[in-house]
Amino acid sequence: MDKVLIKNLLARGIIGINEWERVKPQEILINITLFGDLKKAGDTDNIDDSINYRTIAKQAQSLAENCKRLTVEALAADIAANCLDVNGVLRVIVKVEKPGAVRFAESVGVEIERSK
């Protein structure tokens, strides 16, 4: 199966369970791997035959910046569900991280995998 990759998409949003996290937006790092059949797009060179990564990236960024989730798990699930609604996406892996959320760690987060 072919893949479309969106790497290190940065968003700023409200996420977290602590009171201070619910006030000020923080950085959220998103990585998405979309699985589908890209053969036709390779043959035709037509974006309409592919998975439009620009649209998916914009939607993921908007979700992260506006949904105000408590957990990275819930945000990752929201993004995965949105990706699976896109024509041609059969499976998705979504990684959502909060850089600097834990002392001495570059970031913390989750990676989930969902299929149609």
HUBEL-V217250 format. One record per run of one state. SS is the DSSP state (~ for helix, > for strand, _ for the rest). FROM is the first residue (numbers start at 1). LEN is the number of residues. If there is no record, write none. Layout:
# HUBEL-V217250
ss-><SS	SS>
from-><FROM	FROM>
len-><LEN	LEN>
This chain:
# HUBEL-V217250
ss-><_	>	_	~	_	>	_	~	_	~	_	~	_	~	_	>	_	>	_>
from-><1	2	14	19	23	26	37	39	45	47	50	53	67	72	85	91	100	107	116>
len-><1	12	5	4	3	11	2	6	2	3	3	14	5	13	6	9	7	9	1>
